[in-house]
């Protein structure tokens, strides 16, 4: 039996181990000098180690601190939320700051507001550089504010992350981010996406030569855009495309975005519901610093990632641990290992891709059956990590 290791934040007796991404060279680190008394409008100065750029911003602390003494009593530290607490105490999002990718009017903002209707939605330019930076910078290599780091550094309470679309499929780069960061999945949100083609006022459909939007949105409107003969230009997010068209007063370009984005940026909607399929659903994950305590009082989903040793039938054996226990698998996604993607066979020196497998299964980690399945999986896995166990979104989006 191959040596195995498991990372599970829902089991107190299991210790966290390193992941296959731990050896990846990090982006330049961010240095923050914080005033210890946490005054309102705190001035933060940040700079990247290998650049001369720096940024200053003001922030309001979540809560005031009466003195400089911080209790180290473990009983005084916050405990993970239970699923019941998550559904009642913060179900409307009152007092929560929720980060989302994009600018105001993005679909991710709508997903955040669906998850927590009364939350403060915090825009973040992109997820890609979430590893070290958490403020606005503009460099050739590092372009955007980071949603993951905003949660990790306690600037926000939650984040929403798009993970798959019913038309465009999985958003692969976001799977990599799930593994590279120590945030936990605490929920999911399904959101119905309705794309609109928009342009500046006075611009007619026949005047358009190109259209800007996120690559996923462009793919979801493939038939419509092909029929119009428009050149497609990919940008970082849908609402950002609308903002760009409006800000630069483009006369030959339109944007694919939400009706909310058209209203915010003063654009005229030329066509509505231009997606190829009316049932266009995007699934978002809700991320937090701490996991929730899973329950069995409602349908739950658990997300894991693992790697396997090479051998005939190993993947079949790994997935069979769920079938043997009547646990339904709702999603399987494979991603090549980024540090060492190729594996050499001992027999004839052939080289094969080495994969990580992301699996969602419909069971709670509070269920003994699910725990037994993961113990069984450890017999074949060289690496295993529980990303989160959380309530299913059973709404119709």
Helices and strands as residue ranges (DSSP letters): E 6-7, E 30-33, E 42-48, E 54-59, G 74-76, H 83-88, E 97-101, H 107-115, E 120-124, H 147-152, E 158-165, E 169-170, H 172-180, E 184-192, E 196-199, G 205-207, E 210-214, H 215-220, H 222-228, E 231-235, H 238-247, E 253-257, H 259-264, E 268-272, E 281-288, E 300-308, H 314-323, E 329-336, E 342-344, E 351-353, E 355-361, H 368-377, E 381-391
